[in-house]
């Protein structure tokens, strides 16, 4: 069961990351090719294990990758808190 984004959830908190689901605009927090690149959650990844879900992400440039919810951040929050 997913919950909608709550403005009072702590950034990097469990509830914040668990609220990321299909259709959300996100970016990766892992340093590499996709950090800071605007992306959209397409669907759940085929293989699931552990506490956080794995999601298939597609960047605006068309590349796809799989990431856990805990390694993602909402795009608008990334713009507000990280990228200044």
C-alpha positions as CSV (number, residue, x, y, z in Angstrom):
1,X,0.0,0.0,0.0
2,X,1.4,3.3,-1.0
3,X,0.7,6.6,0.6
4,X,0.7,10.0,-1.1
5,X,3.6,12.4,-0.5
6,X,3.2,14.1,2.8
7,X,4.8,17.5,3.1
8,X,5.7,16.8,6.8
9,X,7.7,13.6,6.1
10,X,11.3,14.0,6.8
11,X,13.6,14.1,3.7
12,X,15.5,10.8,3.7
13,X,13.0,9.3,6.1
14,X,11.4,5.9,5.6
15,X,7.9,7.3,4.9
16,X,9.3,9.8,2.4
17,X,11.0,7.1,0.3
18,X,8.1,4.6,0.6
19,X,5.7,7.2,-0.8
20,X,7.6,7.3,-4.2
21,X,5.5,5.2,-6.7
22,X,4.6,4.9,-10.4
23,X,4.2,8.1,-12.2
24,X,6.2,10.3,-9.9
25,X,8.9,12.7,-11.1
26,X,12.1,11.7,-9.3
27,X,15.9,11.8,-9.5
28,X,18.5,9.4,-8.2
29,X,20.5,10.2,-5.1
30,X,23.4,7.8,-6.1
31,X,26.4,9.6,-7.6
32,X,26.7,8.5,-11.2
33,X,25.1,8.9,-14.6
34,X,21.6,9.6,-13.4
35,X,22.0,11.9,-10.3
36,X,20.2,15.1,-10.8
37,X,18.6,14.0,-14.0
38,X,14.8,14.4,-14.1
39,X,13.1,11.0,-14.4
40,X,9.8,9.3,-14.2
41,X,8.9,6.1,-12.3
42,X,7.5,3.7,-15.0
43,X,6.6,0.6,-13.0
44,X,7.8,-1.8,-10.4
45,X,10.9,-3.8,-11.3
46,X,10.5,-7.5,-12.0
47,X,12.6,-8.6,-9.1
48,X,11.6,-7.5,-5.5
49,X,13.3,-8.3,-2.2
50,X,14.0,-6.4,1.0
51,X,12.1,-3.5,2.7
52,X,12.1,-0.9,-0.1
53,X,10.6,-1.6,-3.6
54,X,12.7,-1.6,-6.7
55,X,11.3,0.7,-9.5
56,X,12.0,0.9,-13.2
57,X,12.9,4.6,-13.9
58,X,13.1,6.3,-17.2
59,X,15.0,9.6,-17.6
60,X,13.6,12.4,-19.8
61,X,16.4,11.5,-22.3
62,X,15.0,8.0,-22.7
63,X,17.5,5.9,-20.7
64,X,16.1,3.3,-18.2
65,X,17.5,2.0,-15.0
66,X,16.3,0.2,-11.8
67,X,16.6,1.8,-8.4
68,X,15.4,1.2,-4.9
69,X,13.0,3.7,-3.4
70,X,15.6,4.7,-0.7
71,X,17.9,5.9,-3.5
72,X,15.3,8.3,-5.1
73,X,14.1,11.7,-4.3
74,X,11.2,13.7,-5.6
75,X,12.3,16.0,-8.4
76,X,10.9,19.2,-6.8
77,X,12.6,18.4,-3.5
78,X,15.9,17.8,-5.2
79,X,15.6,21.2,-6.8
80,X,14.6,22.9,-3.5
81,X,17.1,21.2,-1.1
82,X,20.0,19.8,-3.0
83,X,20.6,21.7,-6.2
84,X,21.0,25.4,-5.3
